[in-house]
Amino acid sequence: MTEKPRFDEVGPNANAVRAMFADVAPRYDRMNRTLSAGVDVLWRRHTVRRVLAGQNRRLRVLDVCSGTGDLALALARAGCDVVGTDFCAEMLERAMTKRREATNDVRFLAADTQRLPFDDGEFDVATVAFGIRNVHDPRVGLADMRRVVKPGGRVFVLEFSKPKTRLVGPAYLWYFRKVLPRLGRILAPATRRHEAYDYLPESVLRFPEREEFVRLMQDAGLEDARFEPLTFGIASLYEGRKPIG
Ligand SMILES: C[S@@+](CC[C@H](N)C(=O)[O-])C[C@H]1O[C@@H](n2cnc3c(N)ncnc32)[C@H](O)[C@@H]1O
């Protein structure tokens, strides 16, 4: 088992992030469904609806940090032509197994979100779900997502955020800081796998507030950048557009 990813002033250590996801890959989907009580599925479904809204042609979509492929597969099932990328082979293996059972309209390949192996403007849309928080420098990742979409193309980011309502906010922080790491120790006591449960709250709490992330999107050259809070703001869906001119 690997060390919990440490953060420098930019973000988490990429090799440690990759090793951690390689380790949790066999349990990743189950862990997600349990910790979010299944709501993560609804958030991805909502993202697909936003991607498709007002579009009347088949979209070519790149889903980065695709992991076990849930968003990529949902987009493909909704009629998009999808490429899913991730830098963790073990996560992608899961995605490929699920693809064989679901649809052929998606291709998975290994790639670093900070150095995407695609030409400028190859895609109509780029998406990332619960991934940008794990990229060492999210600004570099956002800039490369922007690069590979066409002028006028859109970038969507689904990510955890901190709820601000008076009731849910403190309860959520308590769950994240106190309950989740303990849950990890109970679920994985004999190994150091519980470190993934320490990393998750740390990475979410370190992630920029919504308005600050919108500014990062603008700095990456995306216009009309905005966010939509989901489920009391536990997650947020960000959207921005690559300028035409
Ligand atoms: C929390 S998982 C999200 C997976 C999936 N998108 C989902 O919605 O469940 C984060 C993923 O980001 C990937 N990742 C982190 N940094 C990356 C990078 N620089 N390039 C490619 N993948 C990266 C990890 O390997 C992991 O599979």
The ligand as an SDF file (V2000), in Angstrom:
LIG
                    3D

 27 29  0  0  0  0  0  0  0  0999 V2000
  -12.1320   10.3720   -7.9050 C   0  0  0  0  0  0  0  0  0  0  0  0
  -11.6880    9.5980   -9.3910 S   0  0  0  0  0  0  0  0  0  0  0  0
  -13.0080   10.1110  -10.4700 C   0  0  0  0  0  0  0  0  0  0  0  0
  -13.3390    9.0760  -11.5040 C   0  0  0  0  0  0  0  0  0  0  0  0
  -14.5660    9.3380  -12.3390 C   0  0  0  0  0  0  0  0  0  0  0  0
  -14.4520   10.5290  -13.1430 N   0  0  0  0  0  0  0  0  0  0  0  0
  -15.8360    9.3890  -11.5060 C   0  0  0  0  0  0  0  0  0  0  0  0
  -16.6690   10.2780  -11.7280 O   0  0  0  0  0  0  0  0  0  0  0  0
  -16.0270    8.5030  -10.6850 O   0  0  0  0  0  0  0  0  0  0  0  0
  -10.3420   10.6300   -9.9170 C   0  0  0  0  0  0  0  0  0  0  0  0
   -9.5710   10.0660  -11.0880 C   0  0  0  0  0  0  0  0  0  0  0  0
   -8.6750   11.0900  -11.5440 O   0  0  0  0  0  0  0  0  0  0  0  0
   -7.5190   10.4400  -12.0410 C   0  0  0  0  0  0  0  0  0  0  0  0
   -6.4430   11.4420  -12.1470 N   0  0  0  0  0  0  0  0  0  0  0  0
   -5.9470   12.2420  -11.1820 C   0  0  0  0  0  0  0  0  0  0  0  0
   -4.9890   13.0450  -11.6910 N   0  0  0  0  0  0  0  0  0  0  0  0
   -4.9000   12.7460  -13.0070 C   0  0  0  0  0  0  0  0  0  0  0  0
   -4.1070   13.2520  -14.0650 C   0  0  0  0  0  0  0  0  0  0  0  0
   -3.1980   14.2230  -13.9080 N   0  0  0  0  0  0  0  0  0  0  0  0
   -4.2810   12.7370  -15.3080 N   0  0  0  0  0  0  0  0  0  0  0  0
   -5.1850   11.7430  -15.5140 C   0  0  0  0  0  0  0  0  0  0  0  0
   -5.9570   11.2110  -14.5450 N   0  0  0  0  0  0  0  0  0  0  0  0
   -5.8200   11.7270  -13.3080 C   0  0  0  0  0  0  0  0  0  0  0  0
   -7.2740    9.3060  -11.0550 C   0  0  0  0  0  0  0  0  0  0  0  0
   -6.4550    8.2950  -11.5860 O   0  0  0  0  0  0  0  0  0  0  0  0
   -8.7130    8.8390  -10.7710 C   0  0  0  0  0  0  0  0  0  0  0  0
   -9.0810    7.7820  -11.6030 O   0  0  0  0  0  0  0  0  0  0  0  0
  1  2  1  0
  2  3  1  0
  2 10  1  0
  3  4  1  0
  4  5  1  0
  5  6  1  0
  5  7  1  0
  7  8  2  0
  7  9  1  0
 10 11  1  0
 11 12  1  0
 11 26  1  0
 12 13  1  0
 13 14  1  0
 13 24  1  0
 14 15  1  0
 14 23  1  0
 15 16  2  0
 16 17  1  0
 17 18  1  0
 17 23  2  0
 18 19  1  0
 18 20  2  0
 20 21  1  0
 21 22  2  0
 22 23  1  0
 24 25  1  0
 24 26  1  0
 26 27  1  0
M  CHG  2   2   1   9  -1
M  END
$$$$
